[in-house]
């Protein structure tokens, strides 16, 4: 079991407090056996405990904050790399909803096929609208095949139409990720 950042801070604080209480009381009793002197040092010990435990909590929280910031920077860098690959490659990436409507297209679709990228959160056009009419039955069967095999990458060859009406022979790799909470597409 992995502790959360808050759990780590709380555990460190609890251990520090326990060691402080057990160790400092015994030390003060050994050093100051008279009650009047012991009381004065107990008060000083309490103030020192507050200062040191506050510093400990601050340092632990700072460490966790820096770790989270580093993780966020790494995730952003990864997202920028992915975006650069999607924008500059010749391969197109489409995300489709369960009915085969376009939810997302990679930005390079404009360069490759002449269409504007689809990033509207609402349902887009059907992917089948871009398939050559003679290959539409094959494409419909491919979509049904993907629905029957979630998580499996399947490959198909068919023809699509570019914006000018030209025909392009393409190789398509598809994977049904409708069950994946992060993607919910295929």
C-alpha positions in Angstrom: 0.0 0.0 0.0 1.4 3.4 -1.0 0.8 6.4 1.3 -0.5 9.6 -0.1 1.4 12.8 0.3 -0.8 13.8 3.3 -0.4 10.3 4.8 3.4 10.6 4.6 3.4 14.0 6.3 1.0 12.8 9.0 3.1 9.7 9.6 6.4 11.6 9.8 4.8 14.1 12.2 3.4 11.3 14.4 6.7 9.5 14.6 8.6 12.8 15.4 6.1 13.7 18.1 6.2 10.2 19.7 10.0 10.2 19.8 10.1 13.8 21.1 7.7 13.1 23.9 9.4 9.8 25.0 12.9 11.0 24.6 12.7 14.6 25.9 10.8 13.8 29.0 13.4 11.2 30.1 16.2 13.5 29.3 14.8 16.4 31.3 14.1 14.2 34.3 17.6 13.0 34.3 19.1 16.5 33.9 16.7 18.5 36.2 15.4 16.4 39.1 14.1 19.5 41.0 10.4 20.3 40.2 10.8 24.1 39.8 13.6 23.8 37.2 11.9 20.9 35.5 8.7 22.9 35.0 10.6 25.7 33.4 12.5 23.4 31.0 9.2 21.5 30.2 7.7 24.8 29.0 10.8 25.6 26.9 10.7 22.0 25.5 7.0 22.6 24.5 7.9 25.8 22.6 10.9 24.1 20.9 8.6 21.2 20.0 6.1 23.5 18.3 8.9 25.3 16.4 10.6 22.0 15.3 7.4 20.2 14.4 6.2 23.2 12.4 9.5 23.2 10.5 9.2 19.5 9.9 5.7 19.8 8.5 6.8 22.7 6.3 9.8 20.8 4.9 7.7 17.6 4.3 5.0 19.6 2.5 7.6 21.5 0.5 9.1 18.2 -0.6 5.7 16.8 -1.7 4.8 20.0 -3.5 8.1 20.0 -5.4 7.5 16.3 -6.3 4.0 17.1 -7.6 5.4 20.1 -9.6 8.0 17.9 -11.2 5.4 15.3 -12.1 3.2 18.0 -13.6 6.1 19.4 -15.6 6.9 15.9 -16.9 3.3 15.3 -17.9 3.2 18.6 -19.7 6.4 17.8 -21.5 5.0 14.5 -22.5 1.8 16.1 -23.8 3.9 18.6 -25.8 5.9 15.8 -27.4 2.7 13.9 -28.3 1.2 17.0 -29.8 4.4 17.6 -31.9 4.2 14.0 -33.1 0.5 14.3 -34.0 1.1 17.6 -35.8 4.1 16.7 -37.8 3.6 13.1 -38.7 1.9 11.7 -41.8 -0.2 9.3 -39.9 -3.7 10.5 -38.9 -5.2 9.8 -35.5 -9.0 9.7 -35.1 -11.1 9.2 -32.0 -14.6 8.0 -32.7 -17.6 7.7 -30.4 -19.6 4.4 -30.1 -21.6 5.3 -33.2 -18.6 6.0 -35.4 -18.8 9.8 -35.2 -15.6 11.7 -35.2 -14.7 13.1 -31.7 -11.1 14.1 -32.5 -8.7 14.2 -35.5 -5.1 14.9 -35.3 -4.1 18.4 -36.5 -2.2 17.1 -39.5 -5.5 15.9 -41.2 -5.5 19.3 -43.0 -2.1 18.6 -44.6 -2.7 15.0 -45.4 -6.4 15.0 -46.6 -7.2 18.7 -46.7 -9.9 18.6 -44.0 -10.1 20.8 -41.0 -9.2 19.0 -37.7 -12.3 18.0 -35.7 -12.0 19.0 -32.0 -15.5 20.1 -31.2 -16.7 18.4 -28.0 -20.1 17.6 -29.7 -20.6 14.7 -32.0 -18.9 15.1 -35.4 -19.6 13.6 -38.8 -19.5 9.9 -39.3 -16.1 8.5 -40.2 -17.9 6.5 -42.9 -18.7 9.7 -44.8 -15.0 9.9 -45.7 -14.7 6.3 -47.0 -14.8 5.6 -50.7 -18.4 4.4 -51.6 -17.1 1.1 -52.9 -15.3 0.4 -49.5 -18.1 1.6 -47.2 -19.4 -2.0 -46.5 -15.9 -3.1 -45.7 -15.5 -0.1 -43.4 -18.8 -0.8 -41.7 -17.8 -4.4 -41.1 -14.4 -3.2 -39.7 -16.2 -0.9 -37.2 -18.4 -3.8 -36.1 -15.3 -6.0 -35.8 -13.7 -3.4 -33.6 -16.8 -3.3 -31.4 -16.6 -7.1 -30.9 -12.9 -7.1 -30.0 -12.3 -4.3 -27.4 -8.6 -3.6 -26.6 -7.4 -5.5 -29.7 -5.6 -3.7 -32.5 -6.9 -4.7 -35.8 -5.7 -3.7 -39.3 -7.7 -2.9 -42.4 -7.0 -1.6 -45.9 -9.5 0.6 -47.7 -9.8 3.8 -49.7 -10.8 7.3 -48.3 -11.7 10.5 -50.0 -9.6 13.7 -49.6 -11.2 17.1 -49.6 -10.7 17.5 -53.3 -12.5 14.2 -54.0 -9.3 12.3 -54.7 -9.0 8.7 -53.6 -6.3 7.6 -51.2 -5.5 4.0 -50.4 -4.9 3.8 -46.6 -4.0 1.2 -44.1 -6.0 1.6 -40.9 -5.1 0.3 -37.4 -8.0 0.5 -35.0 -8.5 -0.3 -31.3 -11.7 -0.2 -29.4 -11.0 1.8 -26.2 -14.6 2.6 -25.3 -14.1 0.9 -21.9 -11.0 3.0 -21.1 -12.1 5.8 -18.8 -9.4 8.2 -20.1 -10.3 7.7 -23.8 -13.8 6.3 -24.2 -13.3 6.1 -28.0 -12.1 3.9 -30.8 
